[in-house]
Amino acid sequence: MTVSARPAWWRRLAGSGVHDARQRRRRQWFVAGISIGAALIVIALCAGALAVVDAVSDVRDTASEARETRVLRDQNCLELERRLNRLNPPGAASSPAGRAVAIRDENSAVRIYVGEISDARAQDGWRQLLDSRAVYADALDRQAKARTPAFYVPPKNADNEPVADDLIEGSPAPCAGPVRRLAAPDL
């Protein structure tokens, strides 16, 4: 096949047969540019694929950590219920002083659980509940000594709703029983 039988674009690319240095350099730059562009595209695709794999891995890790945290909180709630079940409930005491002791014993058992909670808002709710129970226990002690009636006043949140309702909503399901028990210290 002769040079003239080839298409015009080929003749321009290949030259007229005479080795023109300028033409050759132009072809070399053209091929180098295409090679560099292809290499950049391959690198960008690989980096994008690695970013997607890393993002998927992070999502899986986060989901796994959330599952582990939920399981741990469930176990902590069950352990709290076991501790409370080993204690005599305040309602079983025959005197106000006995109820005060039972309330303080339950508060001590709950403080172990509150120390394990990592959510500051949940800790605050539990502490409000414990504080109101402690005030009630002090009032029961005064009732035993001076016959002044003691009243339990459940703590309220900013919306004037019981804190116990917030704790039931925000805590794992196994904590609902202990929260209800603690919210009614006379039982």
Secondary structure, DSSP 8 states (H G I E B T S, - for coil): --GGGS-HHHHHHH-SSS--HHHHHHHHHHHHHHHHHHHHHHHHHHHHHHHHHHHHHHHHHHHHHHHHHHHHHHHHHHHHHHHHHTS--GGG-SSHHHHHHHHHHHHHHHHHHHHH---HHHHHHHHHHHHHHHHHHHHHHHHHHH---------B-TTS-BHHHHHHHHS-GGGHHHHHHHH-TT-
